[in-house]
Amino acid sequence: MFGVTILGNNSALPAYDRHPTSQVVTLDQFQFLVDCGEGTQMQLARYKIRRSRINHIFISHLHGDHYFGLIGLLTSMGLLGREADLHIFATAGLQEILNLQFKVADTRLPFTLHFHPLVEEGVLVEDPRFSVETFRVNHRIECWGFVFREKRKPRKIDKNKIGAYDVSAASYEKLKNGDDVIGNNGAVINNEWVTTPNSPPRSYAYCADTLFNAKIAEKIKGITLVYHETTYLKDLEERAASRFHSTTEQAAKIAVLADAKRLLIGHFSSKYEKLDEFLQETQDVFPATELALEGCTYRIF
């Protein structure tokens, strides 16, 4: 399963039972925490997400609504006896903050914490099954977005066609990788004669807090599902710009420019109690839009 579970969908101030930003991305047996606003560990418990399965945490920037829940989560992991290594990706300043908090509390974690400072765009995590990339967005302070990608799936052997050719089972792996092979009789067997394409790899982009910036679309071109903040409705475009945030209409434009398949919107300002208008304004530009609702898991397909 590839999907994203929303733990917090509000902006800086918790309101209307909406919490500061946090998400869990699930890719098969892997789980990744993206941002960790206040109350994140309570939301993990509420939605029965096992903290022990999270081995990578990505923090977009150092505004409190995106990381104030981190020290509590790390401490709880230690109290629960975690032993597995944990990797945190964030700007360098976060390491100083964590070290100070651990120092003054004389906290000693029973697991190894690996801190990876974000300094340039590119791949952060490389695995045979997936990759995680980062890219810059345009916020009031240094801020990063993240892209989670499945690796290309192998081609499928067509059982109805393979029997017509003299192919050894030892050649199947090459065929799955898209290569032509030599049959047992010495003849070349074209890959497309005996295989079919698998489903294309899926992807998820988290665009964090950002001023509208069309260049973001270039970095997530063809994305399967994109999350983009919509702190304000479109009538407050000037306020959004002054605070380095985006509106409903602007998020939709990014999805259009990126040729995204679907759009998820969140980071709602606490000035709004109802969210219906957010959905309507965004769908007017990009119909395949959904609200990022807490406790909901959005499958990526």
C-alpha positions as CSV (number, residue, x, y, z in Angstrom):
1,M,0.0,0.0,0.0
2,F,1.2,3.5,-0.9
3,G,-0.7,6.3,0.9
4,V,-0.6,9.3,3.2
5,T,-2.4,9.6,6.5
6,I,-3.1,13.1,7.8
7,L,-2.4,13.7,11.5
8,G,-2.6,17.5,11.4
9,N,-4.1,19.8,8.8
10,N,-4.2,23.2,10.4
11,S,-1.7,26.1,10.3
12,A,0.0,27.6,13.3
13,L,-2.9,27.8,15.8
14,P,-4.9,24.6,16.6
15,A,-8.6,25.2,16.1
16,Y,-11.9,23.4,15.6
17,D,-10.3,20.1,16.6
18,R,-7.7,20.6,13.8
19,H,-4.0,20.2,14.7
20,P,-0.7,21.6,13.4
21,T,0.9,19.9,10.4
22,S,2.0,16.3,10.4
23,Q,1.6,13.4,8.0
24,V,2.6,9.7,7.8
25,V,3.6,8.4,4.4
26,T,3.2,4.6,4.1
27,L,5.0,2.7,1.3
28,D,4.5,-1.1,1.8
29,Q,6.3,-1.9,5.1
30,F,7.9,1.5,5.3
31,Q,6.5,4.5,7.2
32,F,7.8,8.0,7.1
33,L,6.8,10.9,9.3
34,V,6.6,14.3,7.5
35,D,6.6,17.3,9.9
36,C,5.8,16.9,13.6
37,G,3.6,19.7,14.9
38,E,2.4,19.9,18.5
39,G,0.3,16.9,19.4
40,T,1.7,14.5,16.8
41,Q,2.3,11.6,19.1
42,M,-1.2,11.9,20.5
43,Q,-2.5,11.7,16.9
44,L,-0.3,8.7,16.2
45,A,-1.9,6.9,19.1
46,R,-5.4,8.1,18.2
47,Y,-5.1,6.6,14.7
48,K,-3.2,3.5,15.8
49,I,-0.1,4.2,13.9
50,R,2.9,2.4,15.4
51,R,5.7,4.7,16.3
52,S,8.2,1.8,16.1
53,R,7.6,1.5,12.4
54,I,8.8,5.1,11.7
55,N,12.5,5.1,10.9
56,H,12.7,8.3,8.9
57,I,11.4,11.8,9.9
58,F,11.4,14.7,7.5
59,I,11.0,18.3,8.9
60,S,10.3,20.9,6.3
61,H,11.2,24.0,8.3
62,L,11.6,25.4,11.8
63,H,8.3,27.2,12.4
64,G,6.9,25.6,15.5
65,D,3.7,24.3,14.0
66,H,5.9,21.9,12.0
67,Y,8.3,20.5,14.7
68,F,7.2,21.4,18.2
69,G,5.9,17.8,18.7
70,L,9.3,16.3,17.8
71,I,11.1,16.4,21.2
72,G,8.1,14.7,22.9
73,L,7.9,12.0,20.3
74,L,11.6,11.2,20.5
75,T,11.5,11.1,24.3
76,S,8.5,8.8,24.2
77,M,10.2,6.5,21.7
78,G,13.1,6.3,24.2
79,L,10.8,5.6,27.2
80,L,9.2,2.8,25.2
81,G,12.6,1.2,24.7
82,R,13.1,1.8,21.1
83,E,16.4,0.3,19.9
84,A,16.3,0.8,16.1
85,D,18.2,3.6,14.5
86,L,16.2,6.8,13.6
87,H,17.0,9.2,10.9
88,I,16.0,12.9,10.9
89,F,16.3,15.2,7.9
90,A,16.0,18.9,8.6
91,T,17.9,22.2,8.5
92,A,21.0,22.2,10.7
93,G,19.4,24.5,13.3
94,L,17.2,21.7,14.5
95,Q,20.1,19.6,15.6
96,E,21.2,22.4,17.9
97,I,17.7,22.7,19.4
98,L,17.5,18.9,20.0
99,N,20.9,18.7,21.6
100,L,20.1,21.6,23.9
101,Q,16.8,20.0,25.0
102,F,18.4,16.7,25.6
103,K,21.3,18.3,27.5
104,V,19.2,20.4,29.9
105,A,16.9,17.4,30.6
106,D,19.8,15.0,30.8
107,T,18.0,12.8,28.3
108,R,19.8,9.7,27.0
109,L,18.1,7.9,24.1
110,P,18.5,4.1,24.0
111,F,18.6,4.3,20.2
112,T,21.0,6.0,17.7
113,L,19.7,9.2,16.3
114,H,21.2,10.1,12.9
115,F,20.8,13.8,11.9
116,H,21.0,14.7,8.2
117,P,21.1,18.4,7.6
118,L,19.3,19.6,4.5
119,V,21.7,21.7,2.4
120,E,20.9,21.1,-1.3
121,E,18.2,19.6,-3.5
122,G,18.5,16.0,-4.5
123,V,18.0,12.4,-3.2
124,L,18.0,11.9,0.6
125,V,17.2,8.2,0.8
126,E,17.9,5.6,-1.9
127,D,16.5,2.1,-1.6
128,P,16.0,-0.6,-4.2
129,R,12.2,-0.1,-3.7
130,F,11.9,3.6,-3.3
131,S,13.6,7.0,-3.1
132,V,13.0,10.2,-1.2
133,E,14.0,13.5,-2.7
134,T,14.0,17.1,-1.4
135,F,13.5,20.4,-3.1
136,R,13.4,24.0,-2.0
137,V,10.1,26.0,-1.6
138,N,9.7,29.7,-1.1
139,H,8.8,30.5,2.6
140,R,9.8,33.2,5.0
141,I,12.6,31.0,6.4
142,E,14.5,28.1,4.8
143,C,11.9,25.5,3.8
144,W,11.9,22.2,2.0
145,G,9.5,19.9,0.2
146,F,9.8,16.2,-0.2
147,V,9.0,13.6,-2.9
148,F,8.5,9.9,-2.3
149,R,8.8,7.7,-5.4
150,E,8.4,4.1,-6.1
151,K,11.2,2.6,-8.1
152,R,10.3,1.4,-11.7
153,K,8.5,-1.9,-11.5
154,P,9.8,-4.7,-13.7
155,R,7.9,-5.8,-16.8
156,K,5.5,-8.8,-16.5
157,I,6.2,-12.1,-18.3
158,D,3.2,-12.8,-20.6
159,K,2.5,-16.5,-19.9
160,N,0.3,-16.7,-23.0
161,K,3.2,-15.7,-25.3
162,I,6.3,-17.0,-23.6
163,G,5.4,-20.6,-24.4
164,A,5.8,-19.9,-28.1
165,Y,9.5,-19.2,-27.7
166,D,12.4,-21.4,-26.6
167,V,13.3,-19.3,-23.5
168,S,15.0,-20.7,-20.4
169,A,13.7,-19.7,-17.0
170,A,17.2,-18.3,-16.3
171,S,16.4,-15.5,-18.8
172,Y,13.2,-14.4,-17.1
173,E,15.0,-11.8,-14.8
174,K,16.5,-10.1,-17.9
175,L,13.2,-10.0,-19.6
176,K,11.5,-8.5,-16.5
177,N,14.2,-5.7,-16.6
178,G,13.3,-4.9,-20.2
179,D,16.2,-6.6,-21.9
180,D,16.1,-8.8,-25.1
181,V,17.5,-12.3,-24.6
182,I,19.0,-15.1,-26.6
183,G,16.8,-18.2,-26.8
184,N,18.0,-21.8,-26.4
185,N,18.2,-22.1,-30.2
186,G,20.4,-19.0,-30.5
187,A,17.7,-16.7,-31.8
188,V,17.2,-13.2,-30.4
189,I,13.9,-12.8,-28.6
190,N,12.6,-9.2,-28.5
191,N,11.5,-8.3,-25.0
192,E,8.2,-6.8,-26.2
193,W,7.2,-10.2,-27.8
194,V,7.0,-11.9,-24.4
195,T,6.4,-9.2,-21.8
196,T,3.9,-6.5,-20.9
197,P,4.5,-3.2,-19.1
198,N,3.8,-3.2,-15.4
199,S,1.8,-0.4,-13.7
200,P,3.9,2.8,-13.7
201,P,5.6,3.8,-10.5
202,R,3.6,6.0,-8.2
203,S,4.8,9.2,-6.4
204,Y,3.8,11.6,-3.7
205,A,5.0,15.2,-3.3
206,Y,4.7,17.3,-0.1
207,C,5.2,21.0,-0.9
208,A,5.3,22.3,2.7
209,D,4.6,26.0,3.4
210,T,5.3,28.2,0.4
211,L,4.5,31.4,-1.5
212,F,3.1,30.6,-4.9
213,N,6.0,29.6,-7.1
214,A,5.5,28.1,-10.5
215,K,9.0,26.6,-10.4
216,I,7.7,24.0,-7.8
217,A,5.7,22.5,-10.6
218,E,8.8,21.7,-12.6
219,K,10.3,19.8,-9.7
220,I,7.2,17.5,-9.3
221,K,6.2,17.1,-12.9
222,G,3.9,14.1,-13.5
223,I,3.4,13.5,-9.8
224,T,0.7,11.0,-8.8
225,L,-0.5,12.9,-5.7
226,V,0.7,16.3,-4.6
227,Y,0.0,17.9,-1.2
228,H,0.0,21.7,-1.4
229,E,-0.9,24.2,1.4
230,T,-3.9,26.4,1.0
231,T,-3.7,28.6,4.1
232,Y,-6.2,31.1,2.7
233,L,-9.1,31.4,0.3
234,K,-8.4,33.2,-3.0
235,D,-9.8,36.6,-1.8
236,L,-6.9,36.9,0.6
237,E,-4.1,36.5,-2.0
238,E,-2.3,39.6,-0.8
239,R,-2.3,38.4,2.8
240,A,-1.0,35.0,1.7
241,A,1.8,36.6,-0.2
242,S,2.8,38.8,2.7
243,R,3.0,35.8,4.9
244,F,4.7,33.5,2.3
245,H,1.7,31.3,2.0
246,S,-0.6,30.2,-0.8
247,T,-4.3,30.3,-1.6
248,T,-6.7,27.7,-3.0
249,E,-6.5,28.9,-6.5
250,Q,-2.7,29.0,-6.4
251,A,-2.4,25.4,-5.2
252,A,-4.6,24.3,-8.0
253,K,-2.4,26.1,-10.5
254,I,0.6,24.3,-9.3
255,A,-1.3,21.0,-9.7
256,V,-2.2,22.0,-13.3
257,L,1.3,23.1,-14.2
258,A,2.8,19.9,-12.7
259,D,0.4,17.6,-14.6
260,A,-0.5,16.1,-11.3
261,K,-3.0,13.3,-11.2
262,R,-4.5,14.4,-7.9
263,L,-4.2,17.3,-5.4
264,L,-4.5,17.3,-1.6
265,I,-4.9,20.6,0.2
266,G,-4.3,21.5,3.8
267,H,-2.6,23.9,6.3
268,F,-5.8,25.8,6.8
269,S,-5.8,29.1,8.7
270,S,-7.6,29.0,12.0
271,K,-9.7,31.9,10.9
272,Y,-11.8,29.4,9.0
273,E,-14.1,27.0,10.7
274,K,-15.7,25.5,7.6
275,L,-13.6,24.1,4.8
276,D,-16.2,23.6,2.1
277,E,-15.2,26.7,0.3
278,F,-11.6,25.6,0.2
279,L,-12.6,22.5,-1.7
280,Q,-14.9,24.4,-4.1
281,E,-12.4,27.1,-5.0
282,T,-9.6,24.6,-5.7
283,Q,-11.8,22.2,-7.6
284,D,-12.9,25.1,-9.9
285,V,-9.4,25.1,-11.2
286,F,-8.3,21.5,-10.6
287,P,-11.3,19.2,-10.2
288,A,-9.2,16.2,-8.8
289,T,-8.8,17.9,-5.5
290,E,-9.5,16.6,-2.0
291,L,-9.3,18.1,1.5
292,A,-6.6,16.7,3.7
293,L,-8.8,15.6,6.6
294,E,-7.3,14.4,9.9
295,G,-7.4,10.6,10.4
296,C,-8.0,9.9,6.7
297,T,-5.6,7.9,4.6
298,Y,-5.3,8.9,0.9
299,R,-4.2,6.0,-1.2
300,I,-1.8,6.8,-4.1
301,F,-2.8,4.9,-7.2
